[in-house]
């Protein structure tokens, strides 16, 4: 697929996709006419990269953990520094806190929806008995 299609499928701008390529996060092939083409599987990869960036990870660390996102996994430990490990632990813990907050918020919204629906059902049943 070409860069425009990858951009549409992922919501990432073309400029951002070129930046990801410059950082070594994604790879394109070049056609004879010079256009970039991307493997179909990169759409998921771009979404994963965006999620990791949204979680606060810098691109240099994302590049190092990208092999963990693939199967079979080919994980290289040669360049894992203590700083990187500390950063990853901190970001993992921050993600866990965000997930916990999202779960609480989801549960609160679900409870609200249930209460509203119960109220609507009760009011609807009351109106039916008044009409009957």
ChimeraX commands (.cxc) that place a marker at each C-alpha (Angstrom):
marker #1 position 0.00,0.00,0.00 radius 0.5
marker #1 position 1.15,3.55,-0.57 radius 0.5
marker #1 position 1.71,6.16,2.13 radius 0.5
marker #1 position -1.68,7.82,1.59 radius 0.5
marker #1 position -3.55,4.59,2.22 radius 0.5
marker #1 position -1.45,3.83,5.31 radius 0.5
marker #1 position -2.20,7.33,6.54 radius 0.5
marker #1 position -5.95,6.86,6.02 radius 0.5
marker #1 position -6.01,3.45,7.69 radius 0.5
marker #1 position -4.08,4.58,10.77 radius 0.5
marker #1 position -5.01,8.24,11.16 radius 0.5
marker #1 position -1.31,9.13,11.15 radius 0.5
marker #1 position -0.30,11.94,8.83 radius 0.5
marker #1 position 2.05,11.24,5.93 radius 0.5
marker #1 position 4.63,13.43,7.59 radius 0.5
marker #1 position 4.37,11.38,10.78 radius 0.5
marker #1 position 4.76,8.15,8.82 radius 0.5
marker #1 position 7.91,9.51,7.17 radius 0.5
marker #1 position 9.18,10.46,10.64 radius 0.5
marker #1 position 8.52,6.91,11.89 radius 0.5
marker #1 position 10.51,5.66,8.94 radius 0.5
marker #1 position 13.39,8.05,9.68 radius 0.5
marker #1 position 13.43,6.76,13.26 radius 0.5
marker #1 position 13.58,3.14,12.06 radius 0.5
marker #1 position 10.15,2.28,13.48 radius 0.5
marker #1 position 8.67,1.26,10.12 radius 0.5
marker #1 position 10.23,0.32,6.79 radius 0.5
marker #1 position 9.03,1.04,3.28 radius 0.5
marker #1 position 10.06,-0.24,-0.09 radius 0.5
marker #1 position 10.63,2.07,-3.03 radius 0.5
marker #1 position 8.95,1.55,-6.35 radius 0.5
marker #1 position 10.71,2.36,-9.62 radius 0.5
marker #1 position 8.90,5.70,-9.65 radius 0.5
marker #1 position 10.27,6.53,-6.17 radius 0.5
marker #1 position 6.97,6.11,-4.32 radius 0.5
marker #1 position 7.03,4.45,-0.94 radius 0.5
marker #1 position 5.08,1.22,-0.53 radius 0.5
marker #1 position 4.30,-0.37,2.80 radius 0.5
marker #1 position 3.45,-3.90,3.85 radius 0.5
marker #1 position -0.18,-4.38,4.90 radius 0.5
marker #1 position 0.93,-5.45,8.40 radius 0.5
marker #1 position 2.40,-2.01,9.05 radius 0.5
marker #1 position -1.06,-0.56,9.70 radius 0.5
marker #1 position -1.20,-2.49,12.99 radius 0.5
marker #1 position 2.42,-1.57,13.72 radius 0.5
marker #1 position 1.69,2.14,13.27 radius 0.5
marker #1 position -1.28,1.87,15.65 radius 0.5
marker #1 position 0.95,0.14,18.20 radius 0.5
marker #1 position 3.61,2.82,17.83 radius 0.5
marker #1 position 1.01,5.56,18.30 radius 0.5
marker #1 position -0.29,3.82,21.42 radius 0.5
marker #1 position 3.21,3.57,22.88 radius 0.5
marker #1 position 3.89,7.23,22.08 radius 0.5
marker #1 position 0.57,8.19,23.69 radius 0.5
marker #1 position 1.66,6.22,26.75 radius 0.5
marker #1 position 4.73,8.45,27.00 radius 0.5
marker #1 position 7.47,6.24,25.58 radius 0.5
marker #1 position 10.11,7.98,23.46 radius 0.5
marker #1 position 10.79,6.68,19.95 radius 0.5
marker #1 position 14.30,5.48,20.87 radius 0.5
marker #1 position 12.81,3.08,23.43 radius 0.5
marker #1 position 9.89,2.11,21.19 radius 0.5
marker #1 position 12.44,1.08,18.56 radius 0.5
marker #1 position 14.08,-1.24,21.07 radius 0.5
marker #1 position 10.87,-2.92,22.22 radius 0.5
marker #1 position 9.22,-3.29,18.79 radius 0.5
marker #1 position 10.52,-6.86,18.44 radius 0.5
marker #1 position 8.43,-7.74,21.52 radius 0.5
marker #1 position 5.32,-6.86,19.51 radius 0.5
marker #1 position 6.07,-9.42,16.81 radius 0.5
marker #1 position 5.56,-13.14,16.80 radius 0.5
marker #1 position 7.75,-15.08,16.77 radius 0.5
marker #1 position 9.62,-12.78,19.08 radius 0.5
marker #1 position 13.23,-11.97,18.33 radius 0.5
marker #1 position 14.25,-9.86,21.31 radius 0.5
marker #1 position 17.73,-8.34,21.42 radius 0.5
marker #1 position 19.12,-7.41,24.83 radius 0.5
marker #1 position 22.51,-6.07,23.74 radius 0.5
marker #1 position 21.55,-2.39,23.99 radius 0.5
marker #1 position 19.28,-2.55,27.06 radius 0.5
marker #1 position 20.71,0.06,29.42 radius 0.5
marker #1 position 19.80,0.53,33.09 radius 0.5
marker #1 position 18.24,3.88,32.09 radius 0.5
marker #1 position 16.07,2.16,29.48 radius 0.5
marker #1 position 14.94,-0.47,31.96 radius 0.5
marker #1 position 14.08,2.19,34.53 radius 0.5
marker #1 position 12.16,4.17,31.92 radius 0.5
marker #1 position 10.25,1.07,30.81 radius 0.5
marker #1 position 9.37,0.13,34.39 radius 0.5
marker #1 position 8.15,3.66,35.10 radius 0.5
marker #1 position 6.10,3.76,31.89 radius 0.5
marker #1 position 4.67,0.28,32.52 radius 0.5
marker #1 position 3.56,1.39,35.98 radius 0.5
marker #1 position 2.09,4.59,34.55 radius 0.5
marker #1 position 0.18,2.57,31.93 radius 0.5
marker #1 position -1.15,0.29,34.66 radius 0.5
marker #1 position -2.42,3.33,36.57 radius 0.5
marker #1 position -4.11,4.65,33.43 radius 0.5
marker #1 position -5.67,1.25,32.74 radius 0.5
marker #1 position -6.99,1.09,36.31 radius 0.5
marker #1 position -8.45,4.58,35.93 radius 0.5
marker #1 position -10.05,3.66,32.61 radius 0.5
marker #1 position -11.56,0.53,34.14 radius 0.5
marker #1 position -13.05,2.59,37.00 radius 0.5
marker #1 position -14.43,5.11,34.52 radius 0.5
marker #1 position -15.85,2.37,32.29 radius 0.5
marker #1 position -17.51,0.75,35.30 radius 0.5
marker #1 position -18.98,4.09,36.39 radius 0.5
marker #1 position -20.37,4.73,32.89 radius 0.5
marker #1 position -21.80,1.19,32.79 radius 0.5
marker #1 position -23.47,1.69,36.18 radius 0.5
marker #1 position -24.91,5.02,35.05 radius 0.5
marker #1 position -26.26,3.46,31.84 radius 0.5
marker #1 position -27.83,0.62,33.79 radius 0.5
marker #1 position -29.50,3.06,36.22 radius 0.5
marker #1 position -30.81,5.21,33.37 radius 0.5
marker #1 position -32.16,2.20,31.48 radius 0.5
marker #1 position -33.81,0.84,34.64 radius 0.5
marker #1 position -35.40,4.25,35.20 radius 0.5
marker #1 position -36.65,4.39,31.60 radius 0.5
marker #1 position -38.12,0.88,31.92 radius 0.5
marker #1 position -39.86,1.80,35.19 radius 0.5
marker #1 position -41.27,4.99,33.71 radius 0.5
marker #1 position -42.39,3.12,30.59 radius 0.5
marker #1 position -44.08,0.44,32.68 radius 0.5
marker #1 position -45.80,3.11,34.80 radius 0.5
marker #1 position -47.14,4.90,31.72 radius 0.5
marker #1 position -48.46,1.64,30.30 radius 0.5
marker #1 position -50.39,0.84,33.48 radius 0.5
marker #1 position -51.83,4.37,33.60 radius 0.5
marker #1 position -53.04,4.04,29.98 radius 0.5
marker #1 position -54.41,0.52,30.48 radius 0.5
marker link #1:1,2 radius 0.2
marker link #1:2,3 radius 0.2
marker link #1:3,4 radius 0.2
marker link #1:4,5 radius 0.2
marker link #1:5,6 radius 0.2
marker link #1:6,7 radius 0.2
marker link #1:7,8 radius 0.2
marker link #1:8,9 radius 0.2
marker link #1:9,10 radius 0.2
marker link #1:10,11 radius 0.2
marker link #1:11,12 radius 0.2
marker link #1:12,13 radius 0.2
marker link #1:13,14 radius 0.2
marker link #1:14,15 radius 0.2
marker link #1:15,16 radius 0.2
marker link #1:16,17 radius 0.2
marker link #1:17,18 radius 0.2
marker link #1:18,19 radius 0.2
marker link #1:19,20 radius 0.2
marker link #1:20,21 radius 0.2
marker link #1:21,22 radius 0.2
marker link #1:22,23 radius 0.2
marker link #1:23,24 radius 0.2
marker link #1:24,25 radius 0.2
marker link #1:25,26 radius 0.2
marker link #1:26,27 radius 0.2
marker link #1:27,28 radius 0.2
marker link #1:28,29 radius 0.2
marker link #1:29,30 radius 0.2
marker link #1:30,31 radius 0.2
marker link #1:31,32 radius 0.2
marker link #1:32,33 radius 0.2
marker link #1:33,34 radius 0.2
marker link #1:34,35 radius 0.2
marker link #1:35,36 radius 0.2
marker link #1:36,37 radius 0.2
marker link #1:37,38 radius 0.2
marker link #1:38,39 radius 0.2
marker link #1:39,40 radius 0.2
marker link #1:40,41 radius 0.2
marker link #1:41,42 radius 0.2
marker link #1:42,43 radius 0.2
marker link #1:43,44 radius 0.2
marker link #1:44,45 radius 0.2
marker link #1:45,46 radius 0.2
marker link #1:46,47 radius 0.2
marker link #1:47,48 radius 0.2
marker link #1:48,49 radius 0.2
marker link #1:49,50 radius 0.2
marker link #1:50,51 radius 0.2
marker link #1:51,52 radius 0.2
marker link #1:52,53 radius 0.2
marker link #1:53,54 radius 0.2
marker link #1:54,55 radius 0.2
marker link #1:55,56 radius 0.2
marker link #1:56,57 radius 0.2
marker link #1:57,58 radius 0.2
marker link #1:58,59 radius 0.2
marker link #1:59,60 radius 0.2
marker link #1:60,61 radius 0.2
marker link #1:61,62 radius 0.2
marker link #1:62,63 radius 0.2
marker link #1:63,64 radius 0.2
marker link #1:64,65 radius 0.2
marker link #1:65,66 radius 0.2
marker link #1:66,67 radius 0.2
marker link #1:67,68 radius 0.2
marker link #1:68,69 radius 0.2
marker link #1:69,70 radius 0.2
marker link #1:70,71 radius 0.2
marker link #1:71,72 radius 0.2
marker link #1:72,73 radius 0.2
marker link #1:73,74 radius 0.2
marker link #1:74,75 radius 0.2
marker link #1:75,76 radius 0.2
marker link #1:76,77 radius 0.2
marker link #1:77,78 radius 0.2
marker link #1:78,79 radius 0.2
marker link #1:79,80 radius 0.2
marker link #1:80,81 radius 0.2
marker link #1:81,82 radius 0.2
marker link #1:82,83 radius 0.2
marker link #1:83,84 radius 0.2
marker link #1:84,85 radius 0.2
marker link #1:85,86 radius 0.2
marker link #1:86,87 radius 0.2
marker link #1:87,88 radius 0.2
marker link #1:88,89 radius 0.2
marker link #1:89,90 radius 0.2
marker link #1:90,91 radius 0.2
marker link #1:91,92 radius 0.2
marker link #1:92,93 radius 0.2
marker link #1:93,94 radius 0.2
marker link #1:94,95 radius 0.2
marker link #1:95,96 radius 0.2
marker link #1:96,97 radius 0.2
marker link #1:97,98 radius 0.2
marker link #1:98,99 radius 0.2
marker link #1:99,100 radius 0.2
marker link #1:100,101 radius 0.2
marker link #1:101,102 radius 0.2
marker link #1:102,103 radius 0.2
marker link #1:103,104 radius 0.2
marker link #1:104,105 radius 0.2
marker link #1:105,106 radius 0.2
marker link #1:106,107 radius 0.2
marker link #1:107,108 radius 0.2
marker link #1:108,109 radius 0.2
marker link #1:109,110 radius 0.2
marker link #1:110,111 radius 0.2
marker link #1:111,112 radius 0.2
marker link #1:112,113 radius 0.2
marker link #1:113,114 radius 0.2
marker link #1:114,115 radius 0.2
marker link #1:115,116 radius 0.2
marker link #1:116,117 radius 0.2
marker link #1:117,118 radius 0.2
marker link #1:118,119 radius 0.2
marker link #1:119,120 radius 0.2
marker link #1:120,121 radius 0.2
marker link #1:121,122 radius 0.2
marker link #1:122,123 radius 0.2
marker link #1:123,124 radius 0.2
marker link #1:124,125 radius 0.2
marker link #1:125,126 radius 0.2
marker link #1:126,127 radius 0.2
marker link #1:127,128 radius 0.2
marker link #1:128,129 radius 0.2
marker link #1:129,130 radius 0.2
marker link #1:130,131 radius 0.2
marker link #1:131,132 radius 0.2
view
